[in-house]
């Protein structure tokens, strides 16, 4: 027959193991979510840089070419 102390130890052990397992899974979920958020922020920043460069190129294309005046006598 199992003593009261041994039953209590077994229950505590199961609770701690289960808690550790679930906390580990939750940490993996959170870490994965953080990584995805950081990736999305990086992609957004890349898009902003590309749009800014495209706008600068469009502005440069729209500017009239400088007029060169021949100043020879």
mmCIF file of the N, C-alpha and C atoms, coordinates in Angstrom:
data_MODEL
# 
_entry.id   MODEL 
# 
loop_
_atom_site.group_PDB 
_atom_site.id 
_atom_site.type_symbol 
_atom_site.label_atom_id 
_atom_site.label_alt_id 
_atom_site.label_comp_id 
_atom_site.label_asym_id 
_atom_site.label_entity_id 
_atom_site.label_seq_id 
_atom_site.pdbx_PDB_ins_code 
_atom_site.Cartn_x 
_atom_site.Cartn_y 
_atom_site.Cartn_z 
_atom_site.occupancy 
_atom_site.B_iso_or_equiv 
_atom_site.pdbx_formal_charge 
_atom_site.auth_seq_id 
_atom_site.auth_comp_id 
_atom_site.auth_asym_id 
_atom_site.auth_atom_id 
_atom_site.pdbx_PDB_model_num 
ATOM 1   N N  . UNK A 1 1  ? 0.832  -1.171 0.000   1.00 0.00 ? 1  UNK A N  1 
ATOM 2   C CA . UNK A 1 1  ? 0.000  0.000  0.000   1.00 0.00 ? 1  UNK A CA 1 
ATOM 3   C C  . UNK A 1 1  ? 0.886  1.247  0.000   1.00 0.00 ? 1  UNK A C  1 
ATOM 4   N N  . UNK A 1 2  ? 0.446  2.275  -0.740  1.00 0.00 ? 2  UNK A N  1 
ATOM 5   C CA . UNK A 1 2  ? 1.203  3.512  -0.892  1.00 0.00 ? 2  UNK A CA 1 
ATOM 6   C C  . UNK A 1 2  ? 0.830  4.460  0.245   1.00 0.00 ? 2  UNK A C  1 
ATOM 7   N N  . UNK A 1 3  ? 1.841  5.085  0.831   1.00 0.00 ? 3  UNK A N  1 
ATOM 8   C CA . UNK A 1 3  ? 1.594  6.004  1.950   1.00 0.00 ? 3  UNK A CA 1 
ATOM 9   C C  . UNK A 1 3  ? 1.042  7.335  1.442   1.00 0.00 ? 3  UNK A C  1 
ATOM 10  N N  . UNK A 1 4  ? 0.459  8.071  2.368   1.00 0.00 ? 4  UNK A N  1 
ATOM 11  C CA . UNK A 1 4  ? -0.083 9.402  2.050   1.00 0.00 ? 4  UNK A CA 1 
ATOM 12  C C  . UNK A 1 4  ? 1.017  10.318 1.504   1.00 0.00 ? 4  UNK A C  1 
ATOM 13  N N  . UNK A 1 5  ? 2.202  10.279 2.093   1.00 0.00 ? 5  UNK A N  1 
ATOM 14  C CA . UNK A 1 5  ? 3.324  11.117 1.662   1.00 0.00 ? 5  UNK A CA 1 
ATOM 15  C C  . UNK A 1 5  ? 3.740  10.770 0.241   1.00 0.00 ? 5  UNK A C  1 
ATOM 16  N N  . UNK A 1 6  ? 3.752  9.488  -0.103  1.00 0.00 ? 6  UNK A N  1 
ATOM 17  C CA . UNK A 1 6  ? 4.156  9.090  -1.455  1.00 0.00 ? 6  UNK A CA 1 
ATOM 18  C C  . UNK A 1 6  ? 3.109  9.518  -2.483  1.00 0.00 ? 6  UNK A C  1 
ATOM 19  N N  . UNK A 1 7  ? 1.823  9.408  -2.130  1.00 0.00 ? 7  UNK A N  1 
ATOM 20  C CA . UNK A 1 7  ? 0.764  9.855  -3.037  1.00 0.00 ? 7  UNK A CA 1 
ATOM 21  C C  . UNK A 1 7  ? 0.870  11.360 -3.262  1.00 0.00 ? 7  UNK A C  1 
ATOM 22  N N  . UNK A 1 8  ? 1.118  12.096 -2.211  1.00 0.00 ? 8  UNK A N  1 
ATOM 23  C CA . UNK A 1 8  ? 1.262  13.544 -2.320  1.00 0.00 ? 8  UNK A CA 1 
ATOM 24  C C  . UNK A 1 8  ? 2.452  13.897 -3.204  1.00 0.00 ? 8  UNK A C  1 
ATOM 25  N N  . UNK A 1 9  ? 3.571  13.182 -2.985  1.00 0.00 ? 9  UNK A N  1 
ATOM 26  C CA . UNK A 1 9  ? 4.767  13.417 -3.819  1.00 0.00 ? 9  UNK A CA 1 
ATOM 27  C C  . UNK A 1 9  ? 4.458  13.149 -5.283  1.00 0.00 ? 9  UNK A C  1 
ATOM 28  N N  . UNK A 1 10 ? 3.744  12.064 -5.575  1.00 0.00 ? 10 UNK A N  1 
ATOM 29  C CA . UNK A 1 10 ? 3.412  11.722 -6.965  1.00 0.00 ? 10 UNK A CA 1 
ATOM 30  C C  . UNK A 1 10 ? 2.530  12.793 -7.610  1.00 0.00 ? 10 UNK A C  1 
ATOM 31  N N  . UNK A 1 11 ? 1.554  13.296 -6.862  1.00 0.00 ? 11 UNK A N  1 
ATOM 32  C CA . UNK A 1 11 ? 0.666  14.330 -7.390  1.00 0.00 ? 11 UNK A CA 1 
ATOM 33  C C  . UNK A 1 11 ? 1.447  15.611 -7.645  1.00 0.00 ? 11 UNK A C  1 
ATOM 34  N N  . UNK A 1 12 ? 2.266  16.012 -6.700  1.00 0.00 ? 12 UNK A N  1 
ATOM 35  C CA . UNK A 1 12 ? 3.074  17.220 -6.866  1.00 0.00 ? 12 UNK A CA 1 
ATOM 36  C C  . UNK A 1 12 ? 4.000  17.071 -8.068  1.00 0.00 ? 12 UNK A C  1 
ATOM 37  N N  . UNK A 1 13 ? 4.611  15.901 -8.194  1.00 0.00 ? 13 UNK A N  1 
ATOM 38  C CA . UNK A 1 13 ? 5.509  15.654 -9.328  1.00 0.00 ? 13 UNK A CA 1 
ATOM 39  C C  . UNK A 1 13 ? 4.758  15.791 -10.648 1.00 0.00 ? 13 UNK A C  1 
ATOM 40  N N  . UNK A 1 14 ? 3.583  15.211 -10.753 1.00 0.00 ? 14 UNK A N  1 
ATOM 41  C CA . UNK A 1 14 ? 2.789  15.302 -11.982 1.00 0.00 ? 14 UNK A CA 1 
ATOM 42  C C  . UNK A 1 14 ? 2.392  16.745 -12.288 1.00 0.00 ? 14 UNK A C  1 
ATOM 43  N N  . UNK A 1 15 ? 2.003  17.480 -11.251 1.00 0.00 ? 15 UNK A N  1 
ATOM 44  C CA . UNK A 1 15 ? 1.606  18.881 -11.436 1.00 0.00 ? 15 UNK A CA 1 
ATOM 45  C C  . UNK A 1 15 ? 2.793  19.706 -11.927 1.00 0.00 ? 15 UNK A C  1 
ATOM 46  N N  . UNK A 1 16 ? 3.947  19.514 -11.324 1.00 0.00 ? 16 UNK A N  1 
ATOM 47  C CA . UNK A 1 16 ? 5.132  20.286 -11.713 1.00 0.00 ? 16 UNK A CA 1 
ATOM 48  C C  . UNK A 1 16 ? 5.546  19.930 -13.139 1.00 0.00 ? 16 UNK A C  1 
ATOM 49  N N  . UNK A 1 17 ? 5.552  18.637 -13.476 1.00 0.00 ? 17 UNK A N  1 
ATOM 50  C CA . UNK A 1 17 ? 5.925  18.222 -14.841 1.00 0.00 ? 17 UNK A CA 1 
ATOM 51  C C  . UNK A 1 17 ? 4.947  18.791 -15.863 1.00 0.00 ? 17 UNK A C  1 
ATOM 52  N N  . UNK A 1 18 ? 3.659  18.711 -15.574 1.00 0.00 ? 18 UNK A N  1 
ATOM 53  C CA . UNK A 1 18 ? 2.653  19.235 -16.496 1.00 0.00 ? 18 UNK A CA 1 
ATOM 54  C C  . UNK A 1 18 ? 2.795  20.743 -16.657 1.00 0.00 ? 18 UNK A C  1 
ATOM 55  N N  . UNK A 1 19 ? 2.999  21.430 -15.544 1.00 0.00 ? 19 UNK A N  1 
ATOM 56  C CA . UNK A 1 19 ? 3.168  22.883 -15.597 1.00 0.00 ? 19 UNK A CA 1 
ATOM 57  C C  . UNK A 1 19 ? 4.387  23.260 -16.425 1.00 0.00 ? 19 UNK A C  1 
ATOM 58  N N  . UNK A 1 20 ? 5.494  22.572 -16.196 1.00 0.00 ? 20 UNK A N  1 
ATOM 59  C CA . UNK A 1 20 ? 6.715  22.858 -16.956 1.00 0.00 ? 20 UNK A CA 1 
ATOM 60  C C  . UNK A 1 20 ? 6.489  22.636 -18.442 1.00 0.00 ? 20 UNK A C  1 
ATOM 61  N N  . UNK A 1 21 ? 5.804  21.565 -18.796 1.00 0.00 ? 21 UNK A N  1 
ATOM 62  C CA . UNK A 1 21 ? 5.529  21.273 -20.204 1.00 0.00 ? 21 UNK A CA 1 
ATOM 63  C C  . UNK A 1 21 ? 4.688  22.378 -20.839 1.00 0.00 ? 21 UNK A C  1 
ATOM 64  N N  . UNK A 1 22 ? 3.626  22.782 -20.150 1.00 0.00 ? 22 UNK A N  1 
ATOM 65  C CA . UNK A 1 22 ? 2.739  23.809 -20.708 1.00 0.00 ? 22 UNK A CA 1 
ATOM 66  C C  . UNK A 1 22 ? 3.413  25.174 -20.761 1.00 0.00 ? 22 UNK A C  1 
ATOM 67  N N  . UNK A 1 23 ? 4.177  25.512 -19.739 1.00 0.00 ? 23 UNK A N  1 
ATOM 68  C CA . UNK A 1 23 ? 4.894  26.788 -19.749 1.00 0.00 ? 23 UNK A CA 1 
ATOM 69  C C  . UNK A 1 23 ? 5.900  26.807 -20.901 1.00 0.00 ? 23 UNK A C  1 
ATOM 70  N N  . UNK A 1 24 ? 6.568  25.680 -21.133 1.00 0.00 ? 24 UNK A N  1 
ATOM 71  C CA . UNK A 1 24 ? 7.497  25.593 -22.259 1.00 0.00 ? 24 UNK A CA 1 
ATOM 72  C C  . UNK A 1 24 ? 6.801  25.795 -23.590 1.00 0.00 ? 24 UNK A C  1 
ATOM 73  N N  . UNK A 1 25 ? 5.642  25.191 -23.753 1.00 0.00 ? 25 UNK A N  1 
ATOM 74  C CA . UNK A 1 25 ? 4.879  25.363 -25.004 1.00 0.00 ? 25 UNK A CA 1 
ATOM 75  C C  . UNK A 1 25 ? 4.428  26.805 -25.182 1.00 0.00 ? 25 UNK A C  1 
ATOM 76  N N  . UNK A 1 26 ? 3.969  27.407 -24.086 1.00 0.00 ? 26 UNK A N  1 
ATOM 77  C CA . UNK A 1 26 ? 3.552  28.808 -24.156 1.00 0.00 ? 26 UNK A CA 1 
ATOM 78  C C  . UNK A 1 26 ? 4.736  29.695 -24.530 1.00 0.00 ? 26 UNK A C  1 
ATOM 79  N N  . UNK A 1 27 ? 5.902  29.427 -23.954 1.00 0.00 ? 27 UNK A N  1 
ATOM 80  C CA . UNK A 1 27 ? 7.099  30.215 -24.283 1.00 0.00 ? 27 UNK A CA 1 
ATOM 81  C C  . UNK A 1 27 ? 7.455  30.069 -25.757 1.00 0.00 ? 27 UNK A C  1 
ATOM 82  N N  . UNK A 1 28 ? 7.310  28.864 -26.304 1.00 0.00 ? 28 UNK A N  1 
ATOM 83  C CA . UNK A 1 28 ? 7.575  28.671 -27.739 1.00 0.00 ? 28 UNK A CA 1 
ATOM 84  C C  . UNK A 1 28 ? 6.593  29.483 -28.583 1.00 0.00 ? 28 UNK A C  1 
ATOM 85  N N  . UNK A 1 29 ? 5.338  29.480 -28.191 1.00 0.00 ? 29 UNK A N  1 
ATOM 86  C CA . UNK A 1 29 ? 4.330  30.239 -28.935 1.00 0.00 ? 29 UNK A CA 1 
ATOM 87  C C  . UNK A 1 29 ? 4.664  31.729 -28.903 1.00 0.00 ? 29 UNK A C  1 
ATOM 88  N N  . UNK A 1 30 ? 4.995  32.229 -27.711 1.00 0.00 ? 30 UNK A N  1 
ATOM 89  C CA . UNK A 1 30 ? 5.316  33.655 -27.574 1.00 0.00 ? 30 UNK A CA 1 
ATOM 90  C C  . UNK A 1 30 ? 6.565  34.004 -28.365 1.00 0.00 ? 30 UNK A C  1 
ATOM 91  N N  . UNK A 1 31 ? 7.592  33.166 -28.278 1.00 0.00 ? 31 UNK A N  1 
ATOM 92  C CA . UNK A 1 31 ? 8.833  33.432 -29.011 1.00 0.00 ? 31 UNK A CA 1 
ATOM 93  C C  . UNK A 1 31 ? 8.577  33.434 -30.513 1.00 0.00 ? 31 UNK A C  1 
ATOM 94  N N  . UNK A 1 32 ? 7.775  32.505 -30.983 1.00 0.00 ? 32 UNK A N  1 
ATOM 95  C CA . UNK A 1 32 ? 7.440  32.463 -32.406 1.00 0.00 ? 32 UNK A CA 1 
ATOM 96  C C  . UNK A 1 32 ? 6.672  33.697 -32.833 1.00 0.00 ? 32 UNK A C  1 
ATOM 97  N N  . UNK A 1 33 ? 5.742  34.134 -31.992 1.00 0.00 ? 33 UNK A N  1 
ATOM 98  C CA . UNK A 1 33 ? 4.962  35.328 -32.315 1.00 0.00 ? 33 UNK A CA 1 
ATOM 99  C C  . UNK A 1 33 ? 5.854  36.567 -32.358 1.00 0.00 ? 33 UNK A C  1 
ATOM 100 N N  . UNK A 1 34 ? 6.764  36.680 -31.401 1.00 0.00 ? 34 UNK A N  1 
ATOM 101 C CA . UNK A 1 34 ? 7.683  37.819 -31.386 1.00 0.00 ? 34 UNK A CA 1 
ATOM 102 C C  . UNK A 1 34 ? 8.532  37.819 -32.653 1.00 0.00 ? 34 UNK A C  1 
ATOM 103 N N  . UNK A 1 35 ? 9.034  36.655 -33.044 1.00 0.00 ? 35 UNK A N  1 
ATOM 104 C CA . UNK A 1 35 ? 9.851  36.567 -34.255 1.00 0.00 ? 35 UNK A CA 1 
ATOM 105 C C  . UNK A 1 35 ? 9.050  36.988 -35.489 1.00 0.00 ? 35 UNK A C  1 
ATOM 106 N N  . UNK A 1 36 ? 7.791  36.562 -35.561 1.00 0.00 ? 36 UNK A N  1 
ATOM 107 C CA . UNK A 1 36 ? 6.959  36.940 -36.704 1.00 0.00 ? 36 UNK A CA 1 
ATOM 108 C C  . UNK A 1 36 ? 6.689  38.439 -36.727 1.00 0.00 ? 36 UNK A C  1 
ATOM 109 N N  . UNK A 1 37 ? 6.429  39.029 -35.556 1.00 0.00 ? 37 UNK A N  1 
ATOM 110 C CA . UNK A 1 37 ? 6.186  40.466 -35.488 1.00 0.00 ? 37 UNK A CA 1 
ATOM 111 C C  . UNK A 1 37 ? 7.423  41.235 -35.936 1.00 0.00 ? 37 UNK A C  1 
ATOM 112 N N  . UNK A 1 38 ? 8.598  40.815 -35.457 1.00 0.00 ? 38 UNK A N  1 
ATOM 113 C CA . UNK A 1 38 ? 9.845  41.485 -35.849 1.00 0.00 ? 38 UNK A CA 1 
ATOM 114 C C  . UNK A 1 38 ? 10.065 41.351 -37.354 1.00 0.00 ? 38 UNK A C  1 
ATOM 115 N N  . UNK A 1 39 ? 9.781  40.174 -37.907 1.00 0.00 ? 39 UNK A N  1 
ATOM 116 C CA . UNK A 1 39 ? 9.930  39.958 -39.357 1.00 0.00 ? 39 UNK A CA 1 
ATOM 117 C C  . UNK A 1 39 ? 9.004  40.896 -40.129 1.00 0.00 ? 39 UNK A C  1 
ATOM 118 N N  . UNK A 1 40 ? 7.760  41.021 -39.680 1.00 0.00 ? 40 UNK A N  1 
ATOM 119 C CA . UNK A 1 40 ? 6.803  41.904 -40.354 1.00 0.00 ? 40 UNK A CA 1 
ATOM 120 C C  . UNK A 1 40 ? 7.228  43.362 -40.274 1.00 0.00 ? 40 UNK A C  1 
ATOM 121 N N  . UNK A 1 41 ? 7.751  43.776 -39.124 1.00 0.00 ? 41 UNK A N  1 
ATOM 122 C CA . UNK A 1 41 ? 8.238  45.153 -38.985 1.00 0.00 ? 41 UNK A CA 1 
ATOM 123 C C  . UNK A 1 41 ? 9.404  45.389 -39.940 1.00 0.00 ? 41 UNK A C  1 
ATOM 124 N N  . UNK A 1 42 ? 10.295 44.417 -40.051 1.00 0.00 ? 42 UNK A N  1 
ATOM 125 C CA . UNK A 1 42 ? 11.414 44.536 -40.985 1.00 0.00 ? 42 UNK A CA 1 
ATOM 126 C C  . UNK A 1 42 ? 10.942 44.623 -42.424 1.00 0.00 ? 42 UNK A C  1 
ATOM 127 N N  . UNK A 1 43 ? 9.949  43.798 -42.777 1.00 0.00 ? 43 UNK A N  1 
ATOM 128 C CA . UNK A 1 43 ? 9.396  43.854 -44.138 1.00 0.00 ? 43 UNK A CA 1 
ATOM 129 C C  . UNK A 1 43 ? 8.742  45.203 -44.408 1.00 0.00 ? 43 UNK A C  1 
ATOM 130 N N  . UNK A 1 44 ? 8.041  45.726 -43.415 1.00 0.00 ? 44 UNK A N  1 
ATOM 131 C CA . UNK A 1 44 ? 7.419  47.042 -43.569 1.00 0.00 ? 44 UNK A CA 1 
ATOM 132 C C  . UNK A 1 44 ? 8.479  48.116 -43.776 1.00 0.00 ? 44 UNK A C  1 
ATOM 133 N N  . UNK A 1 45 ? 9.542  48.074 -43.001 1.00 0.00 ? 45 UNK A N  1 
ATOM 134 C CA . UNK A 1 45 ? 10.617 49.055 -43.147 1.00 0.00 ? 45 UNK A CA 1 
ATOM 135 C C  . UNK A 1 45 ? 11.245 48.960 -44.539 1.00 0.00 ? 45 UNK A C  1 
ATOM 136 N N  . UNK A 1 46 ? 11.452 47.738 -45.017 1.00 0.00 ? 46 UNK A N  1 
ATOM 137 C CA . UNK A 1 46 ? 11.996 47.552 -46.363 1.00 0.00 ? 46 UNK A CA 1 
ATOM 138 C C  . UNK A 1 46 ? 11.070 48.174 -47.402 1.00 0.00 ? 46 UNK A C  1 
ATOM 139 N N  . UNK A 1 47 ? 9.764  47.945 -47.258 1.00 0.00 ? 47 UNK A N  1 
ATOM 140 C CA . UNK A 1 47 ? 8.797  48.537 -48.191 1.00 0.00 ? 47 UNK A CA 1 
ATOM 141 C C  . UNK A 1 47 ? 8.859  50.063 -48.156 1.00 0.00 ? 47 UNK A C  1 
ATOM 142 N N  . UNK A 1 48 ? 8.978  50.636 -46.961 1.00 0.00 ? 48 UNK A N  1 
ATOM 143 C CA . UNK A 1 48 ? 9.048  52.099 -46.837 1.00 0.00 ? 48 UNK A CA 1 
ATOM 144 C C  . UNK A 1 48 ? 10.288 52.631 -47.545 1.00 0.00 ? 48 UNK A C  1 
ATOM 145 N N  . UNK A 1 49 ? 11.444 51.975 -47.335 1.00 0.00 ? 49 UNK A N  1 
ATOM 146 C CA . UNK A 1 49 ? 12.672 52.407 -48.004 1.00 0.00 ? 49 UNK A CA 1 
ATOM 147 C C  . UNK A 1 49 ? 12.526 52.315 -49.524 1.00 0.00 ? 49 UNK A C  1 
ATOM 148 N N  . UNK A 1 50 ? 11.944 51.223 -50.015 1.00 0.00 ? 50 UNK A N  1 
ATOM 149 C CA . UNK A 1 50 ? 11.773 51.057 -51.465 1.00 0.00 ? 50 UNK A CA 1 
ATOM 150 C C  . UNK A 1 50 ? 10.828 52.110 -52.034 1.00 0.00 ? 50 UNK A C  1 
ATOM 151 N N  . UNK A 1 51 ? 9.746  52.414 -51.305 1.00 0.00 ? 51 UNK A N  1 
ATOM 152 C CA . UNK A 1 51 ? 8.816  53.440 -51.787 1.00 0.00 ? 51 UNK A CA 1 
ATOM 153 C C  . UNK A 1 51 ? 9.470  54.811 -51.795 1.00 0.00 ? 51 UNK A C  1 
ATOM 154 N N  . UNK A 1 52 ? 10.273 55.101 -50.780 1.00 0.00 ? 52 UNK A N  1 
ATOM 155 C CA . UNK A 1 52 ? 10.970 56.396 -50.736 1.00 0.00 ? 52 UNK A CA 1 
ATOM 156 C C  . UNK A 1 52 ? 11.927 56.509 -51.921 1.00 0.00 ? 52 UNK A C  1 
ATOM 157 N N  . UNK A 1 53 ? 12.681 55.440 -52.185 1.00 0.00 ? 53 UNK A N  1 
ATOM 158 C CA . UNK A 1 53 ? 13.611 55.470 -53.315 1.00 0.00 ? 53 UNK A CA 1 
ATOM 159 C C  . UNK A 1 53 ? 12.867 55.610 -54.632 1.00 0.00 ? 53 UNK A C  1 
ATOM 160 N N  . UNK A 1 54 ? 11.736 54.920 -54.769 1.00 0.00 ? 54 UNK A N  1 
ATOM 161 C CA . UNK A 1 54 ? 10.940 55.029 -55.995 1.00 0.00 ? 54 UNK A CA 1 
ATOM 162 C C  . UNK A 1 54 ? 10.414 56.452 -56.158 1.00 0.00 ? 54 UNK A C  1 
ATOM 163 N N  . UNK A 1 55 ? 10.002 57.069 -55.058 1.00 0.00 ? 55 UNK A N  1 
ATOM 164 C CA . UNK A 1 55 ? 9.538  58.457 -55.120 1.00 0.00 ? 55 UNK A CA 1 
ATOM 165 C C  . UNK A 1 55 ? 10.648 59.401 -55.526 1.00 0.00 ? 55 UNK A C  1 
ATOM 166 N N  . UNK A 1 56 ? 11.848 59.167 -55.007 1.00 0.00 ? 56 UNK A N  1 
ATOM 167 C CA . UNK A 1 56 ? 12.991 60.011 -55.386 1.00 0.00 ? 56 UNK A CA 1 
ATOM 168 C C  . UNK A 1 56 ? 13.321 59.849 -56.866 1.00 0.00 ? 56 UNK A C  1 
ATOM 169 N N  . UNK A 1 57 ? 13.267 58.610 -57.361 1.00 0.00 ? 57 UNK A N  1 
ATOM 170 C CA . UNK A 1 57 ? 13.525 58.382 -58.797 1.00 0.00 ? 57 UNK A CA 1 
ATOM 171 C C  . UNK A 1 57 ? 12.449 59.045 -59.654 1.00 0.00 ? 57 UNK A C  1 
ATOM 172 N N  . UNK A 1 58 ? 11.194 58.964 -59.213 1.00 0.00 ? 58 UNK A N  1 
ATOM 173 C CA . UNK A 1 58 ? 10.101 59.589 -59.974 1.00 0.00 ? 58 UNK A CA 1 
ATOM 174 C C  . UNK A 1 58 ? 10.269 61.100 -59.991 1.00 0.00 ? 58 UNK A C  1 
ATOM 175 N N  . UNK A 1 59 ? 10.666 61.677 -58.850 1.00 0.00 ? 59 UNK A N  1 
ATOM 176 C CA . UNK A 1 59 ? 10.889 63.120 -58.793 1.00 0.00 ? 59 UNK A CA 1 
ATOM 177 C C  . UNK A 1 59 ? 12.028 63.513 -59.725 1.00 0.00 ? 59 UNK A C  1 
ATOM 178 N N  . UNK A 1 60 ? 13.099 62.716 -59.733 1.00 0.00 ? 60 UNK A N  1 
ATOM 179 C CA . UNK A 1 60 ? 14.245 63.025 -60.595 1.00 0.00 ? 60 UNK A CA 1 
ATOM 180 C C  . UNK A 1 60 ? 13.860 62.922 -62.067 1.00 0.00 ? 60 UNK A C  1 
ATOM 181 N N  . UNK A 1 61 ? 13.010 61.949 -62.404 1.00 0.00 ? 61 UNK A N  1 
ATOM 182 C CA . UNK A 1 61 ? 12.557 61.801 -63.790 1.00 0.00 ? 61 UNK A CA 1 
ATOM 183 C C  . UNK A 1 61 ? 11.648 62.950 -64.210 1.00 0.00 ? 61 UNK A C  1 
ATOM 184 N N  . UNK A 1 62 ? 10.911 63.514 -63.259 1.00 0.00 ? 62 UNK A N  1 
ATOM 185 C CA . UNK A 1 62 ? 9.957  64.574 -63.577 1.00 0.00 ? 62 UNK A CA 1 
ATOM 186 C C  . UNK A 1 62 ? 10.620 65.939 -63.676 1.00 0.00 ? 62 UNK A C  1 
ATOM 187 N N  . UNK A 1 63 ? 11.778 66.112 -63.089 1.00 0.00 ? 63 UNK A N  1 
ATOM 188 C CA . UNK A 1 63 ? 12.470 67.402 -63.139 1.00 0.00 ? 63 UNK A CA 1 
ATOM 189 C C  . UNK A 1 63 ? 12.998 67.643 -64.549 1.00 0.00 ? 63 UNK A C  1 
ATOM 190 N N  . UNK A 1 64 ? 12.847 68.859 -65.021 1.00 0.00 ? 64 UNK A N  1 
ATOM 191 C CA . UNK A 1 64 ? 13.376 69.148 -66.363 1.00 0.00 ? 64 UNK A CA 1 
ATOM 192 C C  . UNK A 1 64 ? 14.898 69.070 -66.351 1.00 0.00 ? 64 UNK A C  1 
ATOM 193 N N  . UNK A 1 65 ? 15.417 68.666 -67.466 1.00 0.00 ? 65 UNK A N  1 
ATOM 194 C CA . UNK A 1 65 ? 16.877 68.573 -67.590 1.00 0.00 ? 65 UNK A CA 1 
ATOM 195 C C  . UNK A 1 65 ? 17.477 69.972 -67.545 1.00 0.00 ? 65 UNK A C  1 
ATOM 196 N N  . UNK A 1 66 ? 18.636 70.117 -66.926 1.00 0.00 ? 66 UNK A N  1 
ATOM 197 C CA . UNK A 1 66 ? 19.240 71.446 -66.864 1.00 0.00 ? 66 UNK A CA 1 
ATOM 198 C C  . UNK A 1 66 ? 19.580 71.939 -68.270 1.00 0.00 ? 66 UNK A C  1 
ATOM 199 N N  . UNK A 1 67 ? 19.322 73.217 -68.483 1.00 0.00 ? 67 UNK A N  1 
ATOM 200 C CA . UNK A 1 67 ? 19.602 73.826 -69.783 1.00 0.00 ? 67 UNK A CA 1 
ATOM 201 C C  . UNK A 1 67 ? 21.035 74.330 -69.765 1.00 0.00 ? 67 UNK A C  1 
ATOM 202 N N  . UNK A 1 68 ? 21.799 73.897 -70.769 1.00 0.00 ? 68 UNK A N  1 
ATOM 203 C CA . UNK A 1 68 ? 23.177 74.349 -70.873 1.00 0.00 ? 68 UNK A CA 1 
ATOM 204 C C  . UNK A 1 68 ? 23.207 75.478 -71.905 1.00 0.00 ? 68 UNK A C  1 
ATOM 205 N N  . UNK A 1 69 ? 23.668 76.635 -71.479 1.00 0.00 ? 69 UNK A N  1 
ATOM 206 C CA . UNK A 1 69 ? 23.748 77.795 -72.353 1.00 0.00 ? 69 UNK A CA 1 
ATOM 207 C C  . UNK A 1 69 ? 25.178 77.936 -72.833 1.00 0.00 ? 69 UNK A C  1 
ATOM 208 N N  . UNK A 1 70 ? 25.319 78.023 -74.136 1.00 0.00 ? 70 UNK A N  1 
ATOM 209 C CA . UNK A 1 70 ? 26.658 78.205 -74.711 1.00 0.00 ? 70 UNK A CA 1 
ATOM 210 C C  . UNK A 1 70 ? 27.034 79.669 -74.548 1.00 0.00 ? 70 UNK A C  1 
ATOM 211 N N  . UNK A 1 71 ? 28.072 79.939 -73.777 1.00 0.00 ? 71 UNK A N  1 
ATOM 212 C CA . UNK A 1 71 ? 28.458 81.306 -73.492 1.00 0.00 ? 71 UNK A CA 1 
ATOM 213 C C  . UNK A 1 71 ? 29.734 81.684 -74.254 1.00 0.00 ? 71 UNK A C  1 
ATOM 214 N N  . UNK A 1 72 ? 29.979 81.010 -75.355 1.00 0.00 ? 72 UNK A N  1 
ATOM 215 C CA . UNK A 1 72 ? 31.169 81.385 -76.136 1.00 0.00 ? 72 UNK A CA 1 
ATOM 216 C C  . UNK A 1 72 ? 30.895 82.682 -76.892 1.00 0.00 ? 72 UNK A C  1 
ATOM 217 N N  . UNK A 1 73 ? 31.909 83.538 -77.005 1.00 0.00 ? 73 UNK A N  1 
ATOM 218 C CA . UNK A 1 73 ? 31.723 84.820 -77.738 1.00 0.00 ? 73 UNK A CA 1 
ATOM 219 C C  . UNK A 1 73 ? 31.570 84.623 -79.233 1.00 0.00 ? 73 UNK A C  1 
# 
